[in-house]
Amino acid sequence: MLAYTLKRLLVAALVAATVSFMSFLLLKLTGDPAAALAGESATESQIAFVREQYGLDKPLLVQYAHWIARALQGDFGESPYFKQPVSAIIGGRLGVTLTLGGCALVFAVALAIPLGVLAAVRPNSWIDRLALTISVLGQAMPSFFFGLALIIVFGVMLRTLPISGSDTWRHFILPAIALGYYATPAFMRLTRSGMIEVLASDYIRTARAKGLRPASVLFKHALRNAIIPVVSLAAVQFGFMLGGSLVIETVFAINGVGFLGYQSIARSDLPMVQAIVLMVSMFYVVLTFFADLLNAFLDPRIRVH
């Protein structure tokens, strides 16, 4: 297990280094950062001053080395719009986005896994068709449209749930459903296919022949093995939810990192955008790393690859 952990840690470090450089480089390719920071009405001398102040006149690799060195210390510079440290602003809003992403992931898993199991146990039944319908709708319906539909139904027509803000747990219900529903089909299909494959295996037939209870065979033996790929998917989907929260937080006026990213792009706040892109990317890398370790713990066969 130690050798496998070190191997995955090395891969994660290489991916993190590559992603950090790409995050830094992509914003450079969008145009002149100094002109964007100085503003549309800035003169050439003002743009030159901004370029020198932020070190944008240095070679690209030198800029990246200085930027990543400060980023590793939690220093992403100062936001030119808010006039505050970037890390402090993101830190104040990160909890809201993590809460939203966690609630959305719980909703997606709680809905998808039971549906996937039932669809696998009863293939081609009405339950299977219902699960397929939910899967198709989840993939076809844009999250912002579903969020607006939830606002109209539960916020305007029924007036049962709040439609904006993040003051109480009730404020997270609608945005968590809107964000989590998009991930539900992937969880459901993976659970269904995994359960069908496992239920047809020899050791499941042996367990049934020994007279084990159907519930024990289904949950203790079949689901435990079928759920392993879902663990990796859950890590990736949670990272996706943190990035995709930009749309949902904007629709529901939630003051999290996603909405902050939208505001920063609109205001050409490049230090803030860079920090948010790097943060979301690192969440992907870290979550994938721990998902690999958990999979190796659940299935020792993975460690030999």
C-alpha positions as protocol buffer text, in pm:
chain_id: "A"
residue {
  index: 1
  type: MET
  ca { x: 0 y: 0 z: 0 }
}
residue {
  index: 2
  type: LEU
  ca { x: 289 y: 236 z: 75 }
}
residue {
  index: 3
  type: ALA
  ca { x: 441 y: 188 z: -271 }
}
residue {
  index: 4
  type: TYR
  ca { x: 104 y: 248 z: -434 }
}
residue {
  index: 5
  type: THR
  ca { x: 52 y: 563 z: -224 }
}
residue {
  index: 6
  type: LEU
  ca { x: 392 y: 704 z: -318 }
}
residue {
  index: 7
  type: LYS
  ca { x: 327 y: 629 z: -684 }
}
residue {
  index: 8
  type: ARG
  ca { x: -10 y: 805 z: -680 }
}
residue {
  index: 9
  type: LEU
  ca { x: 142 y: 1096 z: -484 }
}
residue {
  index: 10
  type: LEU
  ca { x: 408 y: 1142 z: -751 }
}
residue {
  index: 11
  type: VAL
  ca { x: 145 y: 1140 z: -1025 }
}
residue {
  index: 12
  type: ALA
  ca { x: -68 y: 1389 z: -831 }
}
residue {
  index: 13
  type: ALA
  ca { x: 232 y: 1621 z: -785 }
}
residue {
  index: 14
  type: LEU
  ca { x: 312 y: 1613 z: -1158 }
}
residue {
  index: 15
  type: VAL
  ca { x: -52 y: 1680 z: -1248 }
}
residue {
  index: 16
  type: ALA
  ca { x: -69 y: 1965 z: -995 }
}
residue {
  index: 17
  type: ALA
  ca { x: 245 y: 2126 z: -1140 }
}
residue {
  index: 18
  type: THR
  ca { x: 112 y: 2095 z: -1495 }
}
residue {
  index: 19
  type: VAL
  ca { x: -232 y: 2229 z: -1405 }
}
residue {
  index: 20
  type: SER
  ca { x: -86 y: 2523 z: -1213 }
}
residue {
  index: 21
  type: PHE
  ca { x: 128 y: 2624 z: -1511 }
}
residue {
  index: 22
  type: MET
  ca { x: -165 y: 2587 z: -1752 }
}
residue {
  index: 23
  type: SER
  ca { x: -384 y: 2795 z: -1520 }
}
residue {
  index: 24
  type: PHE
  ca { x: -119 y: 3064 z: -1517 }
}
residue {
  index: 25
  type: LEU
  ca { x: -61 y: 3047 z: -1892 }
}
residue {
  index: 26
  type: LEU
  ca { x: -425 y: 3050 z: -2006 }
}
residue {
  index: 27
  type: LEU
  ca { x: -489 y: 3389 z: -1851 }
}
residue {
  index: 28
  type: LYS
  ca { x: -182 y: 3524 z: -2026 }
}
residue {
  index: 29
  type: LEU
  ca { x: -322 y: 3408 z: -2360 }
}
residue {
  index: 30
  type: THR
  ca { x: -645 y: 3606 z: -2316 }
}
residue {
  index: 31
  type: GLY
  ca { x: -469 y: 3937 z: -2381 }
}
residue {
  index: 32
  type: ASP
  ca { x: -244 y: 4186 z: -2208 }
}
residue {
  index: 33
  type: PRO
  ca { x: -300 y: 4147 z: -1830 }
}
residue {
  index: 34
  type: ALA
  ca { x: -148 y: 4490 z: -1763 }
}
residue {
  index: 35
  type: ALA
  ca { x: -400 y: 4661 z: -1993 }
}
residue {
  index: 36
  type: ALA
  ca { x: -686 y: 4473 z: -1829 }
}
residue {
  index: 37
  type: LEU
  ca { x: -569 y: 4567 z: -1480 }
}
residue {
  index: 38
  type: ALA
  ca { x: -509 y: 4931 z: -1573 }
}
residue {
  index: 39
  type: GLY
  ca { x: -856 y: 4975 z: -1723 }
}
residue {
  index: 40
  type: GLU
  ca { x: -993 y: 5074 z: -2062 }
}
residue {
  index: 41
  type: SER
  ca { x: -910 y: 5444 z: -2028 }
}
residue {
  index: 42
  type: ALA
  ca { x: -550 y: 5390 z: -1912 }
}
residue {
  index: 43
  type: THR
  ca { x: -265 y: 5554 z: -2100 }
}
residue {
  index: 44
  type: GLU
  ca { x: 47 y: 5377 z: -2223 }
}
residue {
  index: 45
  type: SER
  ca { x: 248 y: 5511 z: -1930 }
}
residue {
  index: 46
  type: GLN
  ca { x: -11 y: 5385 z: -1682 }
}
residue {
  index: 47
  type: ILE
  ca { x: -14 y: 5041 z: -1846 }
}
residue {
  index: 48
  type: ALA
  ca { x: 366 y: 5034 z: -1832 }
}
residue {
  index: 49
  type: PHE
  ca { x: 354 y: 5125 z: -1461 }
}
residue {
  index: 50
  type: VAL
  ca { x: 106 y: 4843 z: -1390 }
}
residue {
  index: 51
  type: ARG
  ca { x: 319 y: 4600 z: -1592 }
}
residue {
  index: 52
  type: GLU
  ca { x: 623 y: 4689 z: -1383 }
}
residue {
  index: 53
  type: GLN
  ca { x: 430 y: 4691 z: -1053 }
}
residue {
  index: 54
  type: TYR
  ca { x: 296 y: 4338 z: -1103 }
}
residue {
  index: 55
  type: GLY
  ca { x: 616 y: 4203 z: -1256 }
}
residue {
  index: 56
  type: LEU
  ca { x: 455 y: 4151 z: -1595 }
}
residue {
  index: 57
  type: ASP
  ca { x: 760 y: 4286 z: -1773 }
}
residue {
  index: 58
  type: LYS
  ca { x: 969 y: 3985 z: -1669 }
}
residue {
  index: 59
  type: PRO
  ca { x: 1009 y: 3660 z: -1870 }
}
residue {
  index: 60
  type: LEU
  ca { x: 711 y: 3425 z: -1854 }
}
residue {
  index: 61
  type: LEU
  ca { x: 888 y: 3150 z: -1659 }
}
residue {
  index: 62
  type: VAL
  ca { x: 1014 y: 3403 z: -1406 }
}
residue {
  index: 63
  type: GLN
  ca { x: 661 y: 3537 z: -1362 }
}
residue {
  index: 64
  type: TYR
  ca { x: 531 y: 3183 z: -1307 }
}
residue {
  index: 65
  type: ALA
  ca { x: 806 y: 3100 z: -1058 }
}
residue {
  index: 66
  type: HIS
  ca { x: 731 y: 3411 z: -852 }
}
residue {
  index: 67
  type: TRP
  ca { x: 355 y: 3353 z: -872 }
}
residue {
  index: 68
  type: ILE
  ca { x: 363 y: 2986 z: -770 }
}
residue {
  index: 69
  type: ALA
  ca { x: 615 y: 3055 z: -492 }
}
residue {
  index: 70
  type: ARG
  ca { x: 378 y: 3310 z: -340 }
}
residue {
  index: 71
  type: ALA
  ca { x: 76 y: 3086 z: -405 }
}
residue {
  index: 72
  type: LEU
  ca { x: 235 y: 2799 z: -209 }
}
residue {
  index: 73
  type: GLN
  ca { x: 251 y: 3039 z: 86 }
}
residue {
  index: 74
  type: GLY
  ca { x: -114 y: 3136 z: 41 }
}
residue {
  index: 75
  type: ASP
  ca { x: -27 y: 3475 z: -109 }
}
residue {
  index: 76
  type: PHE
  ca { x: -212 y: 3544 z: -435 }
}
residue {
  index: 77
  type: GLY
  ca { x: -156 y: 3916 z: -425 }
}
residue {
  index: 78
  type: GLU
  ca { x: -411 y: 4191 z: -384 }
}
residue {
  index: 79
  type: SER
  ca { x: -736 y: 4224 z: -574 }
}
residue {
  index: 80
  type: PRO
  ca { x: -730 y: 4545 z: -780 }
}
residue {
  index: 81
  type: TYR
  ca { x: -1109 y: 4574 z: -745 }
}
residue {
  index: 82
  type: PHE
  ca { x: -1166 y: 4490 z: -377 }
}
residue {
  index: 83
  type: LYS
  ca { x: -830 y: 4636 z: -263 }
}
residue {
  index: 84
  type: GLN
  ca { x: -790 y: 4342 z: -27 }
}
residue {
  index: 85
  type: PRO
  ca { x: -572 y: 4028 z: -23 }
}
residue {
  index: 86
  type: VAL
  ca { x: -711 y: 3767 z: -263 }
}
residue {
  index: 87
  type: SER
  ca { x: -664 y: 3480 z: -16 }
}
residue {
  index: 88
  type: ALA
  ca { x: -866 y: 3661 z: 250 }
}
residue {
  index: 89
  type: ILE
  ca { x: -1158 y: 3723 z: 15 }
}
residue {
  index: 90
  type: ILE
  ca { x: -1164 y: 3364 z: -111 }
}
residue {
  index: 91
  type: GLY
  ca { x: -1129 y: 3229 z: 242 }
}
residue {
  index: 92
  type: GLY
  ca { x: -1435 y: 3423 z: 351 }
}
residue {
  index: 93
  type: ARG
  ca { x: -1648 y: 3269 z: 75 }
}
residue {
  index: 94
  type: LEU
  ca { x: -1501 y: 2921 z: 41 }
}
residue {
  index: 95
  type: GLY
  ca { x: -1715 y: 2774 z: 319 }
}
residue {
  index: 96
  type: VAL
  ca { x: -2034 y: 2862 z: 134 }
}
residue {
  index: 97
  type: THR
  ca { x: -1920 y: 2691 z: -186 }
}
residue {
  index: 98
  type: LEU
  ca { x: -1794 y: 2381 z: -3 }
}
residue {
  index: 99
  type: THR
  ca { x: -2127 y: 2354 z: 179 }
}
residue {
  index: 100
  type: LEU
  ca { x: -2319 y: 2385 z: -146 }
}
residue {
  index: 101
  type: GLY
  ca { x: -2098 y: 2129 z: -320 }
}
residue {
  index: 102
  type: GLY
  ca { x: -2124 y: 1885 z: -29 }
}
residue {
  index: 103
  type: CYS
  ca { x: -2503 y: 1914 z: -15 }
}
residue {
  index: 104
  type: ALA
  ca { x: -2527 y: 1867 z: -392 }
}
residue {
  index: 105
  type: LEU
  ca { x: -2306 y: 1557 z: -378 }
}
residue {
  index: 106
  type: VAL
  ca { x: -2513 y: 1406 z: -96 }
}
residue {
  index: 107
  type: PHE
  ca { x: -2833 y: 1468 z: -293 }
}
residue {
  index: 108
  type: ALA
  ca { x: -2689 y: 1313 z: -611 }
}
residue {
  index: 109
  type: VAL
  ca { x: -2558 y: 1002 z: -434 }
}
residue {
  index: 110
  type: ALA
  ca { x: -2871 y: 957 z: -220 }
}
residue {
  index: 111
  type: LEU
  ca { x: -3090 y: 966 z: -531 }
}
residue {
  index: 112
  type: ALA
  ca { x: -2867 y: 785 z: -780 }
}
residue {
  index: 113
  type: ILE
  ca { x: -2741 y: 481 z: -588 }
}
residue {
  index: 114
  type: PRO
  ca { x: -3084 y: 349 z: -476 }
}
residue {
  index: 115
  type: LEU
  ca { x: -3218 y: 406 z: -828 }
}
residue {
  index: 116
  type: GLY
  ca { x: -2917 y: 231 z: -980 }
}
residue {
  index: 117
  type: VAL
  ca { x: -2952 y: -67 z: -747 }
}
residue {
  index: 118
  type: LEU
  ca { x: -3326 y: -101 z: -810 }
}
residue {
  index: 119
  type: ALA
  ca { x: -3276 y: -69 z: -1186 }
}
residue {
  index: 120
  type: ALA
  ca { x: -3012 y: -343 z: -1177 }
}
residue {
  index: 121
  type: VAL
  ca { x: -3225 y: -575 z: -965 }
}
residue {
  index: 122
  type: ARG
  ca { x: -3531 y: -516 z: -1188 }
}
residue {
  index: 123
  type: PRO
  ca { x: -3393 y: -466 z: -1540 }
}
residue {
  index: 124
  type: ASN
  ca { x: -3640 y: -362 z: -1810 }
}
residue {
  index: 125
  type: SER
  ca { x: -3905 y: -293 z: -1546 }
}
residue {
  index: 126
  type: TRP
  ca { x: -4088 y: 34 z: -1483 }
}
residue {
  index: 127
  type: ILE
  ca { x: -3825 y: 119 z: -1219 }
}
residue {
  index: 128
  type: ASP
  ca { x: -3550 y: 74 z: -1478 }
}
residue {
  index: 129
  type: ARG
  ca { x: -3738 y: 293 z: -1724 }
}
residue {
  index: 130
  type: LEU
  ca { x: -3795 y: 556 z: -1455 }
}
residue {
  index: 131
  type: ALA
  ca { x: -3424 y: 560 z: -1376 }
}
residue {
  index: 132
  type: LEU
  ca { x: -3345 y: 594 z: -1746 }
}
residue {
  index: 133
  type: THR
  ca { x: -3590 y: 885 z: -1776 }
}
residue {
  index: 134
  type: ILE
  ca { x: -3430 y: 1063 z: -1481 }
}
residue {
  index: 135
  type: SER
  ca { x: -3088 y: 1003 z: -1635 }
}
residue {
  index: 136
  type: VAL
  ca { x: -3188 y: 1145 z: -1974 }
}
residue {
  index: 137
  type: LEU
  ca { x: -3353 y: 1452 z: -1820 }
}
residue {
  index: 138
  type: GLY
  ca { x: -3053 y: 1517 z: -1596 }
}
residue {
  index: 139
  type: GLN
  ca { x: -2813 y: 1509 z: -1891 }
}
residue {
  index: 140
  type: ALA
  ca { x: -3034 y: 1710 z: -2126 }
}
residue {
  index: 141
  type: MET
  ca { x: -3151 y: 1985 z: -1892 }
}
residue {
  index: 142
  type: PRO
  ca { x: -2907 y: 2273 z: -1830 }
}
residue {
  index: 143
  type: SER
  ca { x: -2848 y: 2334 z: -1460 }
}
residue {
  index: 144
  type: PHE
  ca { x: -2935 y: 2704 z: -1484 }
}
residue {
  index: 145
  type: PHE
  ca { x: -3270 y: 2620 z: -1647 }
}
residue {
  index: 146
  type: PHE
  ca { x: -3349 y: 2362 z: -1380 }
}
residue {
  index: 147
  type: GLY
  ca { x: -3251 y: 2613 z: -1113 }
}
residue {
  index: 148
  type: LEU
  ca { x: -3485 y: 2875 z: -1258 }
}
residue {
  index: 149
  type: ALA
  ca { x: -3765 y: 2615 z: -1273 }
}
residue {
  index: 150
  type: LEU
  ca { x: -3711 y: 2533 z: -905 }
}
residue {
  index: 151
  type: ILE
  ca { x: -3724 y: 2903 z: -819 }
}
residue {
  index: 152
  type: ILE
  ca { x: -4053 y: 2949 z: -1006 }
}
residue {
  index: 153
  type: VAL
  ca { x: -4219 y: 2642 z: -851 }
}
residue {
  index: 154
  type: PHE
  ca { x: -4093 y: 2643 z: -491 }
}
residue {
  index: 155
  type: GLY
  ca { x: -4006 y: 3009 z: -448 }
}
residue {
  index: 156
  type: VAL
  ca { x: -4270 y: 3198 z: -647 }
}
residue {
  index: 157
  type: MET
  ca { x: -4570 y: 2966 z: -678 }
}
residue {
  index: 158
  type: LEU
  ca { x: -4555 y: 2760 z: -356 }
}
residue {
  index: 159
  type: ARG
  ca { x: -4343 y: 3004 z: -150 }
}
residue {
  index: 160
  type: THR
  ca { x: -4203 y: 2719 z: 58 }
}
residue {
  index: 161
  type: LEU
  ca { x: -3827 y: 2770 z: 18 }
}
residue {
  index: 162
  type: PRO
  ca { x: -3597 y: 3073 z: -6 }
}
residue {
  index: 163
  type: ILE
  ca { x: -3458 y: 3144 z: -351 }
}
residue {
  index: 164
  type: SER
  ca { x: -3149 y: 3353 z: -273 }
}
residue {
  index: 165
  type: GLY
  ca { x: -2881 y: 3394 z: -10 }
}
residue {
  index: 166
  type: SER
  ca { x: -2708 y: 3144 z: 219 }
}
residue {
  index: 167
  type: ASP
  ca { x: -2819 y: 3247 z: 568 }
}
residue {
  index: 168
  type: THR
  ca { x: -2976 y: 2915 z: 679 }
}
residue {
  index: 169
  type: TRP
  ca { x: -2971 y: 2549 z: 573 }
}
residue {
  index: 170
  type: ARG
  ca { x: -3301 y: 2602 z: 390 }
}
residue {
  index: 171
  type: HIS
  ca { x: -3126 y: 2839 z: 149 }
}
residue {
  index: 172
  type: PHE
  ca { x: -2908 y: 2550 z: 25 }
}
residue {
  index: 173
  type: ILE
  ca { x: -3191 y: 2310 z: -62 }
}
residue {
  index: 174
  type: LEU
  ca { x: -3287 y: 2442 z: -406 }
}
residue {
  index: 175
  type: PRO
  ca { x: -2933 y: 2521 z: -529 }
}
residue {
  index: 176
  type: ALA
  ca { x: -2807 y: 2183 z: -403 }
}
residue {
  index: 177
  type: ILE
  ca { x: -3083 y: 2003 z: -595 }
}
residue {
  index: 178
  type: ALA
  ca { x: -3013 y: 2206 z: -909 }
}
residue {
  index: 179
  type: LEU
  ca { x: -2638 y: 2144 z: -886 }
}
residue {
  index: 180
  type: GLY
  ca { x: -2660 y: 1779 z: -779 }
}
residue {
  index: 181
  type: TYR
  ca { x: -2923 y: 1669 z: -1030 }
}
residue {
  index: 182
  type: TYR
  ca { x: -2681 y: 1714 z: -1319 }
}
residue {
  index: 183
  type: ALA
  ca { x: -2442 y: 1461 z: -1158 }
}
residue {
  index: 184
  type: THR
  ca { x: -2715 y: 1210 z: -1072 }
}
residue {
  index: 185
  type: PRO
  ca { x: -2728 y: 1032 z: -1413 }
}
residue {
  index: 186
  type: ALA
  ca { x: -2356 y: 947 z: -1407 }
}
residue {
  index: 187
  type: PHE
  ca { x: -2381 y: 797 z: -1058 }
}
residue {
  index: 188
  type: MET
  ca { x: -2699 y: 609 z: -1145 }
}
residue {
  index: 189
  type: ARG
  ca { x: -2570 y: 458 z: -1470 }
}
residue {
  index: 190
  type: LEU
  ca { x: -2238 y: 355 z: -1314 }
}
residue {
  index: 191
  type: THR
  ca { x: -2414 y: 194 z: -1016 }
}
residue {
  index: 192
  type: ARG
  ca { x: -2659 y: 13 z: -1242 }
}
residue {
  index: 193
  type: SER
  ca { x: -2396 y: -124 z: -1480 }
}
residue {
  index: 194
  type: GLY
  ca { x: -2169 y: -223 z: -1191 }
}
residue {
  index: 195
  type: MET
  ca { x: -2449 y: -401 z: -1007 }
}
residue {
  index: 196
  type: ILE
  ca { x: -2561 y: -591 z: -1317 }
}
residue {
  index: 197
  type: GLU
  ca { x: -2205 y: -710 z: -1377 }
}
residue {
  index: 198
  type: VAL
  ca { x: -2149 y: -809 z: -1014 }
}
residue {
  index: 199
  type: LEU
  ca { x: -2486 y: -984 z: -974 }
}
residue {
  index: 200
  type: ALA
  ca { x: -2398 y: -1207 z: -1270 }
}
residue {
  index: 201
  type: SER
  ca { x: -2061 y: -1312 z: -1121 }
}
residue {
  index: 202
  type: ASP
  ca { x: -1980 y: -1656 z: -983 }
}
residue {
  index: 203
  type: TYR
  ca { x: -1928 y: -1555 z: -620 }
}
residue {
  index: 204
  type: ILE
  ca { x: -2274 y: -1398 z: -605 }
}
residue {
  index: 205
  type: ARG
  ca { x: -2428 y: -1722 z: -735 }
}
residue {
  index: 206
  type: THR
  ca { x: -2225 y: -1910 z: -475 }
}
residue {
  index: 207
  type: ALA
  ca { x: -2347 y: -1681 z: -199 }
}
residue {
  index: 208
  type: ARG
  ca { x: -2706 y: -1739 z: -305 }
}
residue {
  index: 209
  type: ALA
  ca { x: -2651 y: -2114 z: -324 }
}
residue {
  index: 210
  type: LYS
  ca { x: -2526 y: -2109 z: 37 }
}
residue {
  index: 211
  type: GLY
  ca { x: -2862 y: -1969 z: 141 }
}
residue {
  index: 212
  type: LEU
  ca { x: -2753 y: -1619 z: 239 }
}
residue {
  index: 213
  type: ARG
  ca { x: -3031 y: -1367 z: 277 }
}
residue {
  index: 214
  type: PRO
  ca { x: -3107 y: -1169 z: -42 }
}
residue {
  index: 215
  type: ALA
  ca { x: -3044 y: -840 z: 139 }
}
residue {
  index: 216
  type: SER
  ca { x: -2704 y: -962 z: 258 }
}
residue {
  index: 217
  type: VAL
  ca { x: -2609 y: -1077 z: -91 }
}
residue {
  index: 218
  type: LEU
  ca { x: -2726 y: -752 z: -245 }
}
residue {
  index: 219
  type: PHE
  ca { x: -2576 y: -499 z: -5 }
}
residue {
  index: 220
  type: LYS
  ca { x: -2288 y: -676 z: 170 }
}
residue {
  index: 221
  type: HIS
  ca { x: -2142 y: -859 z: -128 }
}
residue {
  index: 222
  type: ALA
  ca { x: -2270 y: -707 z: -452 }
}
residue {
  index: 223
  type: LEU
  ca { x: -2300 y: -335 z: -371 }
}
residue {
  index: 224
  type: ARG
  ca { x: -1965 y: -321 z: -191 }
}
residue {
  index: 225
  type: ASN
  ca { x: -1784 y: -424 z: -509 }
}
residue {
  index: 226
  type: ALA
  ca { x: -2006 y: -235 z: -751 }
}
residue {
  index: 227
  type: ILE
  ca { x: -1967 y: 89 z: -558 }
}
residue {
  index: 228
  type: ILE
  ca { x: -1588 y: 111 z: -602 }
}
residue {
  index: 229
  type: PRO
  ca { x: -1598 y: 301 z: -935 }
}
residue {
  index: 230
  type: VAL
  ca { x: -1856 y: 537 z: -786 }
}
residue {
  index: 231
  type: VAL
  ca { x: -1599 y: 649 z: -527 }
}
residue {
  index: 232
  type: SER
  ca { x: -1366 y: 782 z: -797 }
}
residue {
  index: 233
  type: LEU
  ca { x: -1657 y: 942 z: -978 }
}
residue {
  index: 234
  type: ALA
  ca { x: -1775 y: 1109 z: -657 }
}
residue {
  index: 235
  type: ALA
  ca { x: -1436 y: 1276 z: -610 }
}
residue {
  index: 236
  type: VAL
  ca { x: -1434 y: 1403 z: -968 }
}
residue {
  index: 237
  type: GLN
  ca { x: -1796 y: 1517 z: -950 }
}
residue {
  index: 238
  type: PHE
  ca { x: -1735 y: 1705 z: -625 }
}
residue {
  index: 239
  type: GLY
  ca { x: -1456 y: 1897 z: -794 }
}
residue {
  index: 240
  type: PHE
  ca { x: -1685 y: 1958 z: -1089 }
}
residue {
  index: 241
  type: MET
  ca { x: -1954 y: 2089 z: -855 }
}
residue {
  index: 242
  type: LEU
  ca { x: -1712 y: 2337 z: -703 }
}
residue {
  index: 243
  type: GLY
  ca { x: -1629 y: 2466 z: -1050 }
}
residue {
  index: 244
  type: GLY
  ca { x: -1986 y: 2445 z: -1175 }
}
residue {
  index: 245
  type: SER
  ca { x: -2114 y: 2634 z: -874 }
}
residue {
  index: 246
  type: LEU
  ca { x: -2041 y: 2955 z: -1067 }
}
residue {
  index: 247
  type: VAL
  ca { x: -2367 y: 2921 z: -1260 }
}
residue {
  index: 248
  type: ILE
  ca { x: -2580 y: 2801 z: -968 }
}
residue {
  index: 249
  type: GLU
  ca { x: -2445 y: 3061 z: -725 }
}
residue {
  index: 250
  type: THR
  ca { x: -2521 y: 3330 z: -981 }
}
residue {
  index: 251
  type: VAL
  ca { x: -2877 y: 3204 z: -1039 }
}
residue {
  index: 252
  type: PHE
  ca { x: -2953 y: 3182 z: -666 }
}
residue {
  index: 253
  type: ALA
  ca { x: -2747 y: 3490 z: -568 }
}
residue {
  index: 254
  type: ILE
  ca { x: -2525 y: 3292 z: -331 }
}
residue {
  index: 255
  type: ASN
  ca { x: -2216 y: 3480 z: -223 }
}
residue {
  index: 256
  type: GLY
  ca { x: -1965 y: 3198 z: -268 }
}
residue {
  index: 257
  type: VAL
  ca { x: -1647 y: 3142 z: -464 }
}
residue {
  index: 258
  type: GLY
  ca { x: -1838 y: 3061 z: -783 }
}
residue {
  index: 259
  type: PHE
  ca { x: -2022 y: 3392 z: -782 }
}
residue {
  index: 260
  type: LEU
  ca { x: -1695 y: 3562 z: -688 }
}
residue {
  index: 261
  type: GLY
  ca { x: -1536 y: 3408 z: -998 }
}
residue {
  index: 262
  type: TYR
  ca { x: -1816 y: 3541 z: -1216 }
}
residue {
  index: 263
  type: GLN
  ca { x: -1774 y: 3890 z: -1069 }
}
residue {
  index: 264
  type: SER
  ca { x: -1396 y: 3875 z: -1109 }
}
residue {
  index: 265
  type: ILE
  ca { x: -1417 y: 3778 z: -1477 }
}
residue {
  index: 266
  type: ALA
  ca { x: -1660 y: 4062 z: -1544 }
}
residue {
  index: 267
  type: ARG
  ca { x: -1430 y: 4307 z: -1364 }
}
residue {
  index: 268
  type: SER
  ca { x: -1105 y: 4177 z: -1517 }
}
residue {
  index: 269
  type: ASP
  ca { x: -976 y: 4100 z: -1168 }
}
residue {
  index: 270
  type: LEU
  ca { x: -697 y: 3872 z: -1293 }
}
residue {
  index: 271
  type: PRO
  ca { x: -529 y: 3789 z: -958 }
}
residue {
  index: 272
  type: MET
  ca { x: -865 y: 3672 z: -825 }
}
residue {
  index: 273
  type: VAL
  ca { x: -944 y: 3468 z: -1137 }
}
residue {
  index: 274
  type: GLN
  ca { x: -602 y: 3303 z: -1127 }
}
residue {
  index: 275
  type: ALA
  ca { x: -642 y: 3211 z: -761 }
}
residue {
  index: 276
  type: ILE
  ca { x: -991 y: 3064 z: -812 }
}
residue {
  index: 277
  type: VAL
  ca { x: -887 y: 2861 z: -1116 }
}
residue {
  index: 278
  type: LEU
  ca { x: -584 y: 2724 z: -930 }
}
residue {
  index: 279
  type: MET
  ca { x: -789 y: 2646 z: -619 }
}
residue {
  index: 280
  type: VAL
  ca { x: -1058 y: 2452 z: -809 }
}
residue {
  index: 281
  type: SER
  ca { x: -792 y: 2265 z: -1007 }
}
residue {
  index: 282
  type: MET
  ca { x: -608 y: 2165 z: -690 }
}
residue {
  index: 283
  type: PHE
  ca { x: -935 y: 2039 z: -541 }
}
residue {
  index: 284
  type: TYR
  ca { x: -965 y: 1808 z: -842 }
}
residue {
  index: 285
  type: VAL
  ca { x: -611 y: 1676 z: -795 }
}
residue {
  index: 286
  type: VAL
  ca { x: -638 y: 1623 z: -418 }
}
residue {
  index: 287
  type: LEU
  ca { x: -983 y: 1461 z: -435 }
}
residue {
  index: 288
  type: THR
  ca { x: -874 y: 1227 z: -714 }
}
residue {
  index: 289
  type: PHE
  ca { x: -565 y: 1128 z: -514 }
}
residue {
  index: 290
  type: PHE
  ca { x: -766 y: 1037 z: -204 }
}
residue {
  index: 291
  type: ALA
  ca { x: -1025 y: 857 z: -418 }
}
residue {
  index: 292
  type: ASP
  ca { x: -747 y: 639 z: -562 }
}
residue {
  index: 293
  type: LEU
  ca { x: -626 y: 555 z: -212 }
}
residue {
  index: 294
  type: LEU
  ca { x: -977 y: 470 z: -96 }
}
residue {
  index: 295
  type: ASN
  ca { x: -1032 y: 249 z: -401 }
}
residue {
  index: 296
  type: ALA
  ca { x: -705 y: 68 z: -330 }
}
residue {
  index: 297
  type: PHE
  ca { x: -816 y: 14 z: 29 }
}
residue {
  index: 298
  type: LEU
  ca { x: -1155 y: -125 z: -78 }
}
residue {
  index: 299
  type: ASP
  ca { x: -1013 y: -340 z: -359 }
}
residue {
  index: 300
  type: PRO
  ca { x: -656 y: -469 z: -295 }
}
residue {
  index: 301
  type: ARG
  ca { x: -630 y: -584 z: -660 }
}
residue {
  index: 302
  type: ILE
  ca { x: -585 y: -219 z: -764 }
}
residue {
  index: 303
  type: ARG
  ca { x: -256 y: -193 z: -574 }
}
residue {
  index: 304
  type: VAL
  ca { x: -74 y: -436 z: -805 }
}
residue {
  index: 305
  type: HIS
  ca { x: -129 y: -220 z: -1116 }
}
